[in-house]
Amino acid sequence: MTEISREQQRILIVGAAGQVGLELQRSFAGFGDVVAVDLESVDISKADQTRDLVRRVQPDVILNAAAYTAVDRAESEQELAMAINAEAPRILAEEALRVNALLVHYSTDYVFDGSKLGEWTEQDTPAPLNAYGASKLAGEEAIRQVGGRVLIFRTSWVYGPHGSNFLLTMLRLARQRDSLSVVGDQIGSPTTSIELARATHAIVSGVIAGQFGATEEWAGLYHMTCSGSTSWYGFAQAIFARAEKLLDGKIPQLTQIASQEYPLPAVRPRNSVLSNAKLEQRFGIRLASWEAALDVVLQALG
Ligand SMILES: NC(=O)c1ccc[n+]([C@@H]2O[C@H](COP(=O)([O-])OP(=O)(O)OC[C@H]3O[C@@H](n4cnc5c(N)ncnc54)[C@H](OP(=O)(O)O)[C@@H]3O)[C@@H](O)[C@H]2O)c1
């Protein structure tokens, strides 16, 4: 078998302007020939545009960070959410299979109903509570049905220095208000786009180097989150405990509330903490603790 070097790899990043997409661009810069696209250039809700993109680029690796991520809006835009989160991944998988490319795709903790007391494993049965979760689960299933060299990473509570996320919302609200109420009865693992890109880079490098063996050994579904867990309230507390300087001492008073006191169109799972044991066993990769990862993002924000 001829050795394939990183320099010869063509990497296609879809959803390149999103939280994870931006960090993937950073991580994979210099990895090979990187082609980064977003909604401005290719609309993956249109099947022909998605197919044309892959046929034009002829990638060795497709990193799909594009998604319909507006959890509440998805309740009233189910068709569009399905087109982007389920149909587009199916087409990417089909096209990847055609050219024997590696497809990396991200999914969500919201495929689970939150009823389990412990951590959710890849063997647990998904039962999404909302339309976003259902569309993401349909995407996972579509990709697995096509098969091939695919990696699906289920992650949770994603945030980072850019984009629209809980951390940046908390910081913005802190500048506007003296007190904030935050939901305390939903538990999950805040995960940074930085850690996701770092782990993805390590795994893709290993796969390309043949470090993890043949296709059927490493392909499949893995949970990938920062370690540890907290509630949104606990996350907010941790943010404000570290953001004194960033906010010039303007720390708001925090109150813990129940989900029912803050009704939203989409129901969220109570416990969506994912077990990362499979990821660790297969790839020897562990993401940072959510607190350590938070420190890194706050440092990046200055
Ligand atoms: N955010 C979370 O809390 C979270 C939690 C668990 C799993 N995930 C998963 O992690 C992955 C990355 O999420 P993220 O937080 O980075 O999301 P994000 O910041 O919302 O980025 C998604 C990107 O996809 C693009 N996009 C949307 N519709 C598109 C279309 N029709 N054609 C092409 N591009 C389109 C968006 O462009 P526009 O911004 O222009 O619309 C955006 O740049 C997704 O698979 C998501 O489901 C996220």
The ligand as an SDF file (V2000), in Angstrom:
LIG
                    3D

 48 52  0  0  0  0  0  0  0  0999 V2000
  -24.4150   24.3260   19.4500 N   0  0  0  0  0  0  0  0  0  0  0  0
  -24.6350   23.3280   20.3120 C   0  0  0  0  0  0  0  0  0  0  0  0
  -24.9070   23.5400   21.4920 O   0  0  0  0  0  0  0  0  0  0  0  0
  -24.5360   21.9010   19.8470 C   0  0  0  0  0  0  0  0  0  0  0  0
  -24.8250   20.8780   20.7630 C   0  0  0  0  0  0  0  0  0  0  0  0
  -24.7050   19.5480   20.3320 C   0  0  0  0  0  0  0  0  0  0  0  0
  -24.3470   19.2730   19.0240 C   0  0  0  0  0  0  0  0  0  0  0  0
  -24.1000   20.2900   18.1610 N   0  0  0  0  0  0  0  0  0  0  0  0
  -23.7530   19.9450   16.7920 C   0  0  0  0  0  0  0  0  0  0  0  0
  -22.4290   20.3730   16.5440 O   0  0  0  0  0  0  0  0  0  0  0  0
  -22.2940   20.7450   15.1580 C   0  0  0  0  0  0  0  0  0  0  0  0
  -21.7050   22.1290   15.0510 C   0  0  0  0  0  0  0  0  0  0  0  0
  -22.5870   23.0330   15.7220 O   0  0  0  0  0  0  0  0  0  0  0  0
  -22.2250   24.5660   15.9520 P   0  0  0  0  0  0  0  0  0  0  0  0
  -22.5520   24.8860   17.3410 O   0  0  0  0  0  0  0  0  0  0  0  0
  -20.8770   24.8590   15.3950 O   0  0  0  0  0  0  0  0  0  0  0  0
  -23.3540   25.2250   15.0160 O   0  0  0  0  0  0  0  0  0  0  0  0
  -23.4160   26.6920   14.3970 P   0  0  0  0  0  0  0  0  0  0  0  0
  -22.4680   27.5930   15.0910 O   0  0  0  0  0  0  0  0  0  0  0  0
  -24.8780   27.0320   14.3320 O   0  0  0  0  0  0  0  0  0  0  0  0
  -22.8630   26.4560   12.9290 O   0  0  0  0  0  0  0  0  0  0  0  0
  -23.5820   25.7750   11.9610 C   0  0  0  0  0  0  0  0  0  0  0  0
  -23.1390   26.3100   10.6320 C   0  0  0  0  0  0  0  0  0  0  0  0
  -23.9180   25.6580    9.6110 O   0  0  0  0  0  0  0  0  0  0  0  0
  -24.2910   26.6540    8.6810 C   0  0  0  0  0  0  0  0  0  0  0  0
  -25.5020   26.2870    7.9510 N   0  0  0  0  0  0  0  0  0  0  0  0
  -26.7760   26.3300    8.3910 C   0  0  0  0  0  0  0  0  0  0  0  0
  -27.6050   26.0050    7.3910 N   0  0  0  0  0  0  0  0  0  0  0  0
  -26.8490   25.7580    6.3090 C   0  0  0  0  0  0  0  0  0  0  0  0
  -27.1300   25.4090    4.9770 C   0  0  0  0  0  0  0  0  0  0  0  0
  -28.3920   25.2420    4.5430 N   0  0  0  0  0  0  0  0  0  0  0  0
  -26.1060   25.2480    4.1160 N   0  0  0  0  0  0  0  0  0  0  0  0
  -24.8270   25.4420    4.5190 C   0  0  0  0  0  0  0  0  0  0  0  0
  -24.4860   25.7750    5.7680 N   0  0  0  0  0  0  0  0  0  0  0  0
  -25.4920   25.9420    6.6580 C   0  0  0  0  0  0  0  0  0  0  0  0
  -24.5590   27.8800    9.5150 C   0  0  0  0  0  0  0  0  0  0  0  0
  -24.5590   29.0270    8.7020 O   0  0  0  0  0  0  0  0  0  0  0  0
  -25.4370   30.3130    9.1750 P   0  0  0  0  0  0  0  0  0  0  0  0
  -24.9030   30.6870   10.5240 O   0  0  0  0  0  0  0  0  0  0  0  0
  -25.1730   31.3050    8.1020 O   0  0  0  0  0  0  0  0  0  0  0  0
  -26.8530   29.8290    9.2460 O   0  0  0  0  0  0  0  0  0  0  0  0
  -23.3950   27.8180   10.4870 C   0  0  0  0  0  0  0  0  0  0  0  0
  -22.2470   28.4520    9.9740 O   0  0  0  0  0  0  0  0  0  0  0  0
  -23.6840   20.6070   14.5630 C   0  0  0  0  0  0  0  0  0  0  0  0
  -23.8070   19.3510   13.9440 O   0  0  0  0  0  0  0  0  0  0  0  0
  -24.6010   20.6550   15.7640 C   0  0  0  0  0  0  0  0  0  0  0  0
  -25.8310   19.9890   15.5270 O   0  0  0  0  0  0  0  0  0  0  0  0
  -24.1740   21.5950   18.5430 C   0  0  0  0  0  0  0  0  0  0  0  0
  1  2  1  0
  2  3  2  0
  2  4  1  0
  4  5  1  0
  4 48  2  0
  5  6  2  0
  6  7  1  0
  7  8  2  0
  8  9  1  0
  8 48  1  0
  9 10  1  0
  9 46  1  0
 10 11  1  0
 11 12  1  0
 11 44  1  0
 12 13  1  0
 13 14  1  0
 14 15  2  0
 14 16  1  0
 14 17  1  0
 17 18  1  0
 18 19  2  0
 18 20  1  0
 18 21  1  0
 21 22  1  0
 22 23  1  0
 23 24  1  0
 23 42  1  0
 24 25  1  0
 25 26  1  0
 25 36  1  0
 26 27  1  0
 26 35  1  0
 27 28  2  0
 28 29  1  0
 29 30  1  0
 29 35  2  0
 30 31  1  0
 30 32  2  0
 32 33  1  0
 33 34  2  0
 34 35  1  0
 36 37  1  0
 36 42  1  0
 37 38  1  0
 38 39  2  0
 38 40  1  0
 38 41  1  0
 42 43  1  0
 44 45  1  0
 44 46  1  0
 46 47  1  0
M  CHG  2   8   1  16  -1
M  END
$$$$
